Amino acid sequence: MLAVVLLISLAGCGKSSRTASSASSSQPQAAQDDSLLPAATGPLTQAMDRFTMEGFAPDGTKRWEMEGMGANIHDQVVTVYRPIATGRDKTRTAHLNASMAFVNQENRRVRLEHDVRIHTSDGVWLEGPLMYWLPDREEFQTDEPVRLETDHMFVRGRGAVGYTNLKIATILRDVELVLNPTRNEPPGDIHHVTITCDGPLTFDYQRNVATFEDNVRVHDMQGDLYSSKLVAYLDKDSHTIAYAEATGNVRIVQEGHTASGGRAVYEPAKGKITLLDAPSLFIKMESNQRLPEPKHVGGGPRVDPGQPAMPFGRLLKKPTAPDAP
């Protein structure tokens, strides 16, 4: 449980209050709260030239703080200008800033508006026009369009929920991820890979896993991979995708040819898909094409030397175990 300190600078005098925070939970609880908006007719009770709010762990260690470049109080809502917040834990520091914040003094929920950004010390950024923040629980939520970015990929979607240190963050719907398949290419390079899904997409940076759900499509230069679910395993340092496993209605489509199987392993840096669990291949034939007559070679099985063994180029390989990431 965290304690909160509210420090206010008022024309040469100050006051502070300390209150206990709500109990923590493993699931983010931040949500839209219209009570954070000051009433249009509410009286202005105080004007401040400095605003500070802090949170502490039970052992007295400071966990986070928020400062503002001035504030006004209307009833129970504090309007903070140019808020900057910092949260700390053992593995990363998170910074949160916006143009304006509205703080409910009763429940300490915060509404952040205009150019809201969260960025971490290990290079993860999340941006949106509006977010709700529970500082005592270190959680955020928004229903607005968001953008998440690292050095080697960026993600667009609508709606997000997670922790402000971004160790766990979920983009709720209409997800599009653009990925550089290697560490050496800047974002937006011509060799990028696009992954879309209806959502959600959950990043778990504690386990270095990203999970795409519902109507997933991977668009590579060589073709498309479709599935119901895609679990991507992330490189710990670069946060890019080392490899991913697709399951559920798995199909690979390239130049009209289709292959299907129970699951597939995708390695974006190699442009390689390994199709596993009863793979099958359907070859689209033009009206004037026919398969050559099969020939029997020696005492072995019948083979067809005239037909390309795999028309999928580098996308479709023999069903063998994937290379180690």
C-alpha positions in Angstrom: 0.0 0.0 0.0 1.4 3.4 -0.9 1.0 6.7 0.9 0.5 10.0 -0.9 1.9 13.4 0.0 0.4 16.5 -1.5 2.7 19.6 -1.3 1.3 22.9 -2.3 3.1 26.3 -2.6 0.7 29.2 -2.1 2.0 32.7 -2.4 4.8 32.2 0.1 3.0 29.7 2.4 2.6 25.9 2.0 0.7 23.0 3.4 0.9 19.3 3.0 -1.4 16.3 3.7 -0.7 12.6 3.8 -3.3 9.9 3.1 -3.2 6.2 2.6 -3.6 4.8 -0.9 -5.9 2.0 -2.1 -4.8 -1.6 -2.0 -2.7 -2.8 -5.0 -3.8 -5.5 -7.4 -2.3 -7.4 -10.3 -4.9 -6.0 -12.8 -4.9 -2.4 -13.9 -8.0 -0.6 -12.5 -7.7 2.9 -14.1 -10.9 4.0 -15.8 -12.6 7.0 -17.2 -13.8 9.4 -14.5 -15.8 12.4 -15.4 -15.6 13.7 -11.8 -12.1 14.8 -12.6 -13.3 17.7 -14.7 -13.9 20.8 -12.7 -17.5 22.1 -12.7 -17.9 25.0 -15.2 -19.6 27.1 -12.5 -17.4 25.9 -9.6 -15.7 28.6 -7.6 -12.0 29.1 -7.8 -10.9 28.6 -4.2 -7.1 28.7 -4.5 -4.4 29.6 -7.1 -1.0 28.0 -6.7 2.4 28.8 -8.3 3.7 25.2 -7.6 2.1 21.8 -7.2 3.8 18.6 -6.0 2.2 15.2 -5.3 4.3 12.2 -4.1 3.8 8.5 -3.5 5.8 6.3 -1.0 6.3 2.6 -0.5 5.6 1.1 3.0 9.3 1.3 3.8 9.3 5.0 3.1 11.0 4.8 -0.3 9.7 7.3 -2.8 7.9 5.5 -5.7 6.7 8.4 -7.8 6.2 12.1 -7.8 4.3 14.7 -9.9 5.1 18.4 -10.2 3.3 21.2 -12.1 4.1 24.7 -13.2 1.1 26.2 -11.3 -2.4 25.0 -10.4 -5.9 26.1 -9.6 -8.4 24.5 -7.2 -12.1 24.3 -8.1 -14.0 22.5 -5.2 -12.3 19.0 -5.1 -10.5 19.2 -8.5 -7.0 20.6 -8.8 -6.1 21.8 -12.3 -2.4 21.4 -12.8 -0.5 23.1 -15.7 2.4 21.3 -17.5 2.5 18.3 -15.2 5.6 16.1 -15.1 5.5 12.8 -13.2 8.3 10.3 -12.5 7.9 6.7 -11.3 10.7 4.5 -10.2 11.2 0.8 -9.5 14.3 -1.6 -9.4 14.5 -2.1 -13.1 13.3 1.1 -14.9 12.2 4.7 -14.5 9.1 5.9 -16.2 8.4 9.6 -17.1 4.9 10.9 -17.7 4.0 14.4 -19.0 1.1 16.3 -20.5 -0.1 19.8 -21.1 -2.7 19.7 -18.3 -3.9 17.4 -15.5 -7.0 17.4 -13.4 -6.5 15.8 -9.9 -9.5 14.7 -7.8 -8.4 15.4 -4.2 -10.8 12.8 -2.7 -9.7 9.7 -4.7 -6.4 11.1 -6.2 -7.4 10.0 -9.7 -5.8 12.1 -12.4 -7.0 13.0 -15.9 -4.2 14.0 -18.3 -4.9 15.9 -21.5 -3.1 17.1 -24.6 0.1 15.4 -25.8 0.2 12.9 -23.1 3.4 10.8 -23.1 4.9 8.0 -21.1 8.5 7.0 -21.8 10.8 4.6 -19.9 14.5 4.5 -19.2 14.9 1.5 -21.5 13.4 3.1 -24.5 9.6 2.4 -24.7 7.3 5.3 -25.5 3.5 5.6 -25.3 1.5 8.6 -26.6 -2.1 9.7 -26.7 -4.3 12.7 -26.5 -6.0 11.8 -23.1 -5.2 9.3 -20.4 -6.6 8.5 -16.9 -3.9 7.8 -14.3 -4.2 6.1 -10.9 -0.9 7.2 -9.3 -1.4 5.1 -6.1 -1.7 2.0 -8.3 0.7 3.3 -11.0 -1.8 2.4 -13.7 -3.2 4.2 -16.8 -6.2 3.8 -19.1 -7.5 5.5 -22.3 -10.1 5.0 -24.9 -8.4 7.3 -27.4 -6.0 6.5 -30.2 -2.5 5.6 -29.0 0.9 5.0 -30.4 3.6 2.8 -28.7 7.1 3.0 -30.1 10.6 1.6 -29.6 13.8 2.0 -31.7 12.7 -0.9 -34.0 8.9 -0.9 -34.1 5.9 1.3 -33.6 2.3 0.3 -32.9 -0.9 2.2 -33.5 -4.3 1.3 -32.0 -7.3 2.5 -30.1 -7.7 2.3 -26.4 -5.0 1.1 -23.9 -4.6 0.0 -20.3 -1.6 -0.9 -18.3 1.0 0.1 -15.8 2.8 3.5 -16.0 6.2 1.8 -16.0 4.9 0.0 -19.2 6.0 -3.4 -17.9 2.5 -4.5 -19.0 0.5 -2.5 -21.6 -2.5 -3.6 -23.6 -3.7 -1.9 -26.8 -7.3 -2.8 -27.0 -8.4 -2.8 -30.7 -7.6 -1.8 -34.3 -3.9 -2.7 -33.9 -1.2 -2.1 -36.5 2.4 -2.8 -35.7 5.3 -1.9 -38.1 8.5 -3.8 -37.4 12.1 -3.6 -38.5 13.1 -7.3 -38.8 16.8 -6.5 -37.9 18.4 -4.2 -35.4 20.3 -2.3 -38.0 17.4 -0.7 -39.9 15.7 2.5 -38.7 11.9 2.6 -38.3 10.0 2.9 -41.6 12.7 1.2 -43.7 11.5 -0.4 -46.9 12.1 -3.9 -45.5 9.6 -3.5 -42.6 7.0 -6.1 -41.6 3.5 -5.2 -40.7 1.3 -7.1 -38.2 -2.3 -6.2 -37.7 -5.1 -7.7 -35.5 -8.5 -6.7 -34.3 -7.1 -6.7 -30.7 -6.1 -6.8 -28.0 -2.3 -6.7 -28.3 -0.6 -7.2 -24.9 3.0 -6.4 -24.2 4.5 -8.1 -21.2 8.0 -6.7 -20.9 8.6 -8.6 -17.6 8.5 -11.8 -19.7 9.5 -10.2 -23.0 6.3 -11.5 -24.8 3.7 -9.7 -27.0 0.4 -11.5 -27.7 -1.7 -10.5 -30.7 -5.3 -11.8 -30.7 -8.2 -12.0 -33.2 -7.8 -11.9 -36.9 -4.0 -11.6 -37.0 -2.2 -10.9 -40.2 1.6 -10.8 -40.7 2.5 -9.0 -44.0 6.1 -9.8 -45.1 7.7 -8.9 -48.4 7.3 -12.5 -49.4 3.7 -13.0 -48.5 1.1 -13.1 -45.7 0.6 -15.2 -42.6 -2.9 -15.4 -41.1 -3.9 -16.8 -37.7 -6.2 -16.4 -34.8 -3.4 -15.7 -32.3 0.3 -14.8 -32.6 2.7 -14.9 -29.6 5.8 -13.0 -30.2 9.0 -13.4 -28.2 10.9 -10.1 -27.8 14.6 -9.4 -27.7 15.3 -8.1 -24.2 17.6 -5.2 -25.3 16.1 -4.0 -28.6 12.4 -4.9 -27.8 12.1 -6.1 -31.4 10.5 -9.5 -32.3 13.0 -12.4 -32.3 10.5 -15.0 -33.4 6.7 -15.6 -33.1 4.4 -18.6 -33.0 1.0 -18.5 -34.8 -1.9 -20.8 -33.8 -5.5 -21.2 -34.8 -6.6 -21.2 -38.5 -3.0 -20.8 -39.7 -2.6 -20.0 -43.4 0.2 -18.7 -45.5 -0.6 -17.0 -48.8 1.8 -16.0 -51.5 1.1 -15.2 -55.2 -2.3 -17.0 -55.0 -0.8 -20.2 -53.4 -2.0 -21.2 -50.0 -0.5 -23.4 -47.3 -2.1 -24.3 -44.0 -1.2 -26.1 -40.8 -1.8 -26.4 -37.1 0.8 -23.8 -36.2 3.7 -21.8 -37.6 6.9 -20.3 -36.4 7.9 -16.9 -37.9 11.4 -15.5 -37.8 11.2 -12.0 -39.2 14.9 -11.3 -39.4 15.3 -14.3 -41.7 11.9 -13.8 -43.5 11.2 -17.5 -42.7 8.1 -19.3 -41.7 8.2 -22.9 -40.6 4.8 -24.5 -41.0 4.1 -27.3 -38.4 1.4 -29.8 -37.4 -0.1 -31.5 -40.5 0.9 -28.8 -43.1 -0.8 -28.9 -46.5 -0.2 -26.9 -49.7 -2.6 -25.7 -52.3 -1.1 -24.5 -55.6 -3.1 -22.1 -57.8 -2.9 -23.2 -61.5 -3.6 -21.0 -64.5 -6.2 -22.2 -67.0 -3.5 -23.2 -69.5 -1.2 -25.0 -67.0 -1.2 -28.6 -66.1 0.9 -30.6 -63.8 3.5 -32.9 -65.5 3.1 -36.6 -65.4 4.8 -38.0 -62.3 7.7 -40.3 -62.8 8.9 -43.2 -60.7 12.5 -43.1 -59.8 14.2 -46.3 -58.7 12.4 -48.2 -56.0 11.5 -45.2 -54.0 8.3 -43.2 -53.8 6.9 -41.4 -56.8 8.3 -37.9 -57.3 7.6 -35.0 -59.7 10.9 -33.5 -60.9 9.1 -31.0 -63.2 7.1 -29.2 -60.4 8.8 -26.8 -58.0 8.9 -28.4 -54.6 7.9 -25.2 -52.8 6.5 -22.1 -54.6 6.7 -20.0 -51.4 10.3 -18.8 -51.8 11.8 -18.1 -48.4 8.5 -18.0 -46.6 7.6 -21.7 -46.6 10.2 -24.2 -45.4 10.2 -27.9 -44.6 8.3 -28.6 -41.4 11.4 -28.8 -39.1 12.1 -27.4 -35.7 12.7 -23.6 -35.9 16.1 -22.1 -35.5 17.0 -20.8 -32.1 16.2 -17.1 -31.8 
